């Protein structure tokens, strides 16, 4: 049998094959642009040389305390410099970075610490009361390091025997670290929201994180030297991998401890912010800001947003306010954004309503994703590309998680048939773009008919008096379930429940219309997602 000449004597070796990891990006930028500004935090400024040195000092200090491959370092931190340093310093030891949602309750924090077998916990003193309670509930006994943010007054007590700056002071700024032996090695752990039962631990690998960095910079049009404002929590999918991505392009991290309108406008105006990410809730914060909070700026800001697309009126207002919007979609299991609504310039000629119809679609696969489609989850066959046939959105590629930590059954279920099952229901259009219609658990089945909560919500959003809306199933003796709408009204707007029900009847098939409308503030996660599980409980009492 003849041998393939392209496989003969052409094996990979250290000269032509190295493991992919985002950690090398910081090494490169610190050597290439050592004095270039890397981090802005309040009045403090950190160069790339110092950023790299501090990350290595953290790695060195952790290693001296026995942290190594297979260990977990958990952090409870806001968007502050130590959070950025942890994204490099922790995996430089071979350990896995576990970033926790700062709004979690003590019980869930304790569960995560135990499940992750946390060896070291770095925690901001702002969260001391909750973390203290969690440590009392947890079985693990990690080394606790307290971060005392010099830019903000901290009232929380010290929980451990080490303060962060003192801890890394003993570290070596020239610490010799090695890239992972295998790019499949784990780099981070992120827990799902856990709205039913305990959350699942999503594990990322170095390869996926590195590829996401390339995809992020391409998809957002960053180019070199962007100035990035941290309105997206870094704990959320590791900030969509942007803590690593910015090092690729020598960008500036503008830290933002809290998402407040004045702080955002000040940062954009003072630091000439070019890019930011977040959920539509950030848009609401900006658009509803008081005149004493707003600042003018003379440049455009690229805003990549995920979650449900905001209503057309909000999109238009954001454009007028100086923001260029890009709609993304993904899950914790896909390192954050895995689809992008790539805008086709031919659509500029469409009428505004048709343009909005294009803009709210979730789009096509991210540059680092190999395949994206909508399938019948039973037959595992692709649905017709007609924009109407409902199926489950599925992903396949290098930016899909390794799996769920210590949960093989859930991992196998998620990867059944060689695809990642998102649990989101959508349609496939004839141009290959996907569009979400609902979460499988959020579909309302009334009298045997499936009702998309997203379709009803979209209709409510088009009413000028509605600023936010969420629709869930309300148990019904006759129909099984009926739609129940929860609504936030725009400032100064007056509208009744009957008005909104009639509006829906004028724009939807009658069986899809809500029978009940409740005016209330919608419960949201820290990343701006509406907590429908809470609304479902409220609907039972309506």
Residue pairs with C-beta under 8 A, 6 or more apart in sequence:
18 179
19 179
19 180
19 181
19 182
19 183
19 185
19 206
19 207
20 183
20 206
20 207
20 210
20 211
21 91
21 179
21 180
21 183
21 187
21 206
21 207
21 209
21 210
22 187
22 206
22 209
22 210
22 213
22 241
22 244
22 245
22 247
23 88
23 91
23 92
23 177
23 179
23 206
23 244
24 179
25 213
25 244
25 247
25 248
26 48
26 51
26 52
26 55
26 88
26 244
26 247
27 52
28 247
29 36
29 38
29 48
29 52
29 247
29 248
29 250
30 48
30 49
30 51
30 52
30 53
32 250
33 48
33 250
34 47
34 48
34 49
35 47
35 48
35 49
36 47
36 48
36 225
36 250
37 45
37 46
37 47
37 48
37 252
38 46
38 47
38 48
38 50
38 51
38 252
38 253
39 45
39 46
39 51
39 81
39 84
39 252
39 253
39 255
40 252
40 253
40 254
40 255
40 271
41 80
41 81
41 151
41 255
42 150
42 151
42 152
42 255
43 151
44 81
44 150
44 151
46 54
46 81
48 247
48 250
51 84
51 85
52 88
53 173
53 174
54 81
54 85
54 89
54 168
54 173
55 85
55 88
55 89
55 92
56 89
56 92
56 171
56 172
56 173
56 174
56 175
56 177
57 89
57 168
57 169
57 171
57 172
57 173
57 175
58 85
58 86
58 88
58 89
58 90
58 92
58 167
58 168
58 171
59 88
59 89
59 90
59 92
59 93
59 171
59 175
59 177
60 170
60 171
60 172
60 175
61 167
61 168
61 170
61 171
62 73
62 89
62 90
62 93
62 95
62 120
63 93
63 175
64 170
64 171
65 120
65 143
66 119
67 73
67 90
67 93
67 95
67 119
67 120
68 93
68 94
68 95
69 93
69 94
69 95
69 185
70 94
70 95
70 96
71 93
71 94
71 95
71 96
71 119
71 120
72 95
72 96
72 98
72 116
72 117
72 118
72 119
72 189
73 86
73 90
73 95
73 96
73 97
73 98
73 118
73 119
73 120
73 121
73 122
74 98
74 99
74 100
74 112
74 113
74 116
74 118
74 120
74 121
74 122
74 142
75 82
75 83
75 86
75 90
75 97
75 98
75 99
75 100
75 121
75 122
75 123
75 235
76 100
76 102
76 109
76 121
76 122
76 123
76 124
76 127
76 131
77 83
77 86
77 99
77 102
77 122
77 123
77 124
77 147
77 234
77 235
78 102
78 124
78 126
78 149
78 257
78 258
79 230
79 233
79 234
79 239
79 255
79 256
79 257
80 124
80 147
80 149
80 255
80 257
81 255
82 122
82 147
82 164
83 99
83 234
83 235
83 243
84 234
84 243
84 253
84 255
85 168
86 97
86 99
86 122
87 97
87 234
87 238
87 243
87 244
88 244
90 96
90 97
91 97
91 180
91 187
91 188
91 206
92 175
92 177
93 177
94 180
94 185
95 119
96 186
96 187
96 188
96 189
96 203
97 187
97 188
97 189
97 238
98 112
98 116
98 118
98 188
98 189
98 190
99 188
99 190
99 234
99 235
99 238
100 109
100 112
100 191
100 235
101 191
101 233
101 235
101 236
101 525
101 526
102 124
102 127
102 233
102 235
102 526
103 525
103 526
104 112
104 130
105 130
106 130
106 131
106 133
106 134
106 137
107 134
107 137
108 194
108 199
109 130
109 131
109 134
109 138
110 134
110 135
110 137
110 138
111 198
111 199
112 118
112 191
112 199
112 201
113 121
113 134
113 135
113 138
113 140
113 142
114 138
114 139
114 140
115 198
115 201
115 405
115 406
116 189
116 201
116 405
117 140
118 138
118 140
118 142
119 142
119 143
120 142
120 143
120 144
120 145
121 131
121 135
121 142
121 143
121 144
121 145
121 160
122 145
122 147
122 164
123 131
123 144
123 145
123 146
123 147
123 159
123 160
124 146
124 147
124 149
124 154
124 156
125 146
125 147
125 148
125 149
125 154
125 155
125 156
125 157
125 158
126 149
126 152
126 154
126 155
126 156
127 156
128 146
128 156
128 157
128 158
128 159
129 156
131 159
132 157
132 159
135 144
135 159
143 160
143 162
144 159
144 160
144 161
144 162
145 160
145 162
145 163
145 164
145 167
146 158
146 159
146 160
146 162
146 163
146 164
147 163
147 164
148 154
148 163
148 164
148 165
149 257
151 257
152 257
179 206
180 187
180 206
183 205
183 206
183 207
183 210
184 205
184 206
184 207
184 402
185 205
185 206
186 203
186 204
186 205
186 206
186 402
187 204
187 205
187 206
187 209
188 203
188 204
188 209
188 238
189 201
189 202
189 203
189 204
189 405
190 201
190 202
190 204
190 235
190 236
190 237
190 238
190 332
191 199
191 200
191 201
191 202
191 332
192 199
192 200
192 202
192 332
192 333
193 199
193 525
193 529
194 200
195 531
195 532
195 533
196 533
200 404
200 405
200 407
200 410
201 404
201 405
201 406
201 407
202 332
202 333
202 401
202 404
202 405
203 401
203 402
203 403
203 404
203 405
204 238
204 335
204 401
204 402
205 402
207 398
208 335
208 368
208 398
208 399
208 400
208 401
209 238
209 241
209 244
209 335
210 244
211 368
211 398
211 399
212 240
212 241
212 244
212 245
212 335
212 336
212 368
212 399
213 241
213 244
213 245
213 247
213 248
214 248
214 367
214 368
215 366
215 367
215 368
215 369
215 399
216 222
216 240
216 241
216 242
216 245
216 337
217 223
217 245
217 248
217 249
218 367
219 304
219 326
219 328
219 337
219 340
219 366
219 367
220 226
220 275
220 302
220 304
220 326
221 302
222 245
222 249
222 251
222 274
222 275
223 249
224 249
224 250
225 249
225 250
225 251
225 252
226 246
226 249
226 251
226 252
226 274
226 275
227 251
227 252
227 254
227 271
227 272
227 273
227 274
227 275
228 242
228 246
228 251
228 252
228 253
228 254
228 273
228 274
228 275
228 276
229 254
229 256
229 264
229 267
229 268
229 271
229 273
229 275
229 276
230 239
230 253
230 254
230 255
230 256
230 276
231 256
231 259
231 264
231 276
231 277
231 278
231 282
232 239
232 240
232 242
232 276
232 277
232 278
232 527
233 239
233 526
233 527
234 243
236 336
236 526
236 527
237 330
237 332
237 335
237 336
238 244
238 335
238 336
239 277
239 336
240 277
240 330
240 335
240 336
240 337
241 335
241 336
242 277
243 253
245 251
246 252
246 253
251 275
252 271
254 267
254 271
254 273
256 263
256 264
256 267
259 278
259 281
259 282
259 285
260 285
261 285
261 286
261 288
261 289
261 290
261 293
261 294
262 289
262 292
262 293
264 282
264 285
264 286
265 286
265 289
265 293
265 294
265 295
265 297
266 295
267 273
268 295
268 297
268 301
269 295
269 296
269 297
272 297
272 299
273 301
274 299
274 301
274 302
275 301
275 302
275 303
275 304
276 282
276 301
276 302
276 303
276 304
277 303
277 304
277 305
277 306
278 303
278 305
278 306
278 528
279 305
279 306
279 307
279 527
279 528
279 529
280 305
280 307
280 308
280 309
280 310
280 314
280 528
281 524
281 528
282 303
282 305
282 528
283 303
283 305
283 310
283 314
283 318
284 314
284 467
284 468
286 318
286 321
286 323
287 314
287 317
287 318
287 321
288 491
297 322
299 322
300 322
300 323
300 324
301 322
301 323
301 324
302 323
302 324
302 326
303 318
303 323
303 324
303 325
303 326
304 325
304 326
304 328
304 337
305 325
305 326
305 327
305 328
306 327
306 328
306 329
306 330
306 336
306 337
307 527
307 528
307 529
308 436
308 454
308 457
309 315
309 327
309 359
309 360
310 318
310 461
311 458
311 461
311 462
311 466
312 352
312 353
312 356
312 359
312 462
313 464
315 325
315 356
315 359
318 325
319 325
325 359
326 340
326 341
326 343
327 340
327 341
327 359
327 360
327 361
327 362
327 363
328 336
328 337
328 339
328 340
328 341
328 363
328 366
329 337
329 338
329 339
329 362
329 363
329 436
330 336
330 337
330 338
330 339
330 366
331 338
331 422
331 424
332 401
333 400
333 401
333 414
333 420
333 422
334 369
334 395
334 399
334 400
334 401
334 420
335 399
335 401
337 366
338 365
338 366
338 369
338 372
338 395
338 397
338 399
338 400
339 362
339 363
339 364
339 365
339 366
339 369
339 372
339 434
340 363
340 364
340 365
340 366
341 358
341 359
341 361
341 362
341 363
341 433
342 363
342 364
343 358
343 359
344 358
347 354
347 355
347 358
348 355
350 358
360 435
360 458
361 429
361 433
361 434
361 435
362 393
362 426
362 433
362 434
362 435
362 436
363 433
363 434
364 372
364 432
364 433
364 434
365 371
365 372
365 395
365 397
366 399
368 397
368 398
368 399
369 395
369 396
369 397
369 398
369 399
369 400
370 396
370 397
370 398
371 395
371 396
371 397
372 393
372 394
372 395
372 396
372 434
373 382
373 393
373 394
373 428
373 434
374 382
374 383
374 389
374 391
374 392
374 393
374 394
374 426
374 427
374 428
374 434
375 381
375 382
375 383
375 391
375 392
375 394
375 419
376 383
376 391
376 392
377 391
377 392
377 421
380 417
380 419
382 391
382 428
383 389
383 390
383 391
383 427
383 428
384 428
385 428
385 429
385 430
385 432
386 427
386 428
386 429
386 430
387 427
387 428
387 429
387 430
387 435
388 427
389 427
389 428
390 425
390 426
390 427
390 437
390 450
391 425
391 426
391 427
391 428
392 421
392 422
392 423
392 424
392 425
392 426
392 440
393 422
393 424
393 425
393 426
393 434
393 436
394 419
394 420
394 421
394 422
395 419
395 420
395 422
396 418
396 419
396 420
400 420
401 420
403 411
403 414
403 415
404 410
404 411
404 414
413 421
414 420
414 421
415 421
423 439
423 440
423 441
424 436
424 438
424 439
424 440
425 436
425 437
425 438
425 439
425 440
425 443
425 452
426 434
426 435
426 436
426 437
427 434
427 435
427 437
428 434
429 435
436 454
437 452
437 454
437 455
438 452
438 453
438 454
439 532
442 453
442 454
442 472
442 473
442 532
443 450
443 451
443 452
443 453
444 450
444 451
444 452
444 453
444 471
444 472
444 473
444 481
444 482
444 483
445 451
445 473
445 480
445 481
446 473
446 476
446 479
446 480
446 481
446 482
446 483
446 511
447 478
447 479
447 480
447 511
448 480
449 511
451 483
451 511
451 512
452 512
453 470
453 471
453 472
453 473
453 483
453 532
455 508
455 512
456 471
456 483
456 485
456 504
456 508
456 512
456 513
456 514
457 469
457 470
457 471
457 485
459 503
459 504
459 507
459 508
460 466
460 469
460 471
460 485
460 487
460 500
460 503
460 504
461 469
462 507
463 495
463 500
463 503
464 490
464 493
465 489
465 490
465 493
465 494
465 495
465 499
465 500
466 487
466 488
466 489
466 490
466 493
466 495
466 500
467 488
467 489
467 490
467 491
467 493
468 487
468 488
468 522
468 530
469 485
469 486
469 487
469 488
470 485
470 486
470 522
470 530
470 532
470 535
471 483
471 484
471 485
471 486
471 514
472 483
472 484
472 486
472 532
472 535
472 536
472 539
473 481
473 482
473 483
473 484
473 536
473 539
474 481
474 482
474 483
474 484
474 515
474 516
474 539
474 540
474 542
475 481
475 539
475 540
476 482
482 514
482 515
482 516
483 512
483 513
483 514
483 515
484 514
484 515
484 516
484 517
484 518
484 535
484 539
484 542
485 500
485 514
485 516
485 517
485 518
486 517
486 518
486 519
486 520
486 522
486 535
486 538
487 500
487 517
487 518
487 519
487 520
488 519
488 520
488 521
488 522
489 495
489 519
497 516
497 517
497 518
497 519
500 514
500 517
501 513
501 514
501 515
501 517
504 512
504 513
504 514
505 513
516 539
516 542
518 538
518 542
520 538
522 530
522 531
522 535
523 530
523 531
523 534
523 535
524 530
524 531
525 531
